[in-house]
Amino acid sequence: MREFWVRLVSMLAIVGILLGYNSVLDARAKEDEIARLSAQVAGNGQSDSENGGSTNYKDGTYTGEADGFGGTIQVEVKIEKSKIAEINVISAEKEDGAYLSMAKDMIPKIIDAQSADIDTISGATFSSTGIKNASEQALEKAVK
């Protein structure tokens, strides 16, 4: 009989932990969605990329910084022949490594689009928003 009660209490504890974990995941998903929509709304108010889509940039290397998930993210944008040639994250000390790694997947998309006006990475919304906004800041410095 004692073994039955131990198993019952253990099973209830496991169910309770799973329910608690699920609620944390739901809350995080809602926060990511809110951040994504906020970034989208904020992006709609900017017109740098909307004024023709093929902005010419001054050649050189420019830096920008913005808030990410764990702190400030700094990027370096290299412009060659008036085009975005390379983007490197030069500082993201307090960022979670997994989120930052996922967020870096948007760098080739920025280069392909020749604009930072792209969607953020789902699951790494804050970190990818940081890279996007830092890139936008650097590109604003590079506009002819």
C-alpha positions, 0 to 999 in steps of 0.5 A, a space after each residue: 500500500 505504501 508503494 502505491 502512495 509513493 507512485 501516486 505522489 510521484 506521478 502527480 509531481 511529474 504531471 504538475 511539473 509538465 503543466 508548469 513547463 508548458 505554461 512557461 513555453 506558452 508565455 514565452 511564445 506569446 512574448 516572442 509573437 508580441 516582439 515580432 509584431 512590435 518589430 513589424 509595426 516599428 519597421 513599417 514606420 521607417 522608409 529607408 528601404 521603401 524608397 526604392 529598395 535599391 539604396 546605394 551605400 558608401 563603401 566602407 565599414 560601419 558599426 551599429 548597435 541595438 538591444 538583443 535578448 541579453 544585452 547590447 548587440 554590436 554589428 559591423 557592416 562592410 559595404 563594397 561597390 555600394 552593396 552590403 558585402 558582409 555583416 559580422 556580430 562583433 559584440 554580444 557578450 550577454 546573449 544566450 549562445 543558442 539564441 544568438 546562433 539562431 539569430 545569425 541565420 538572418 545575416 545572409 538574408 540581409 545581404 541577399 535582400 540588401 536591406 535589413 527590412 526582413 523578418 526576424 527569426 522565430 524562436 530567437 526573436 529578441 536576438 534577431 531583432 537586435 541584429 536587424 536593428 543594429 544592421 539598420 543603424 549601421 546602414 543608416 550611416 552608409 547611405 549616400 
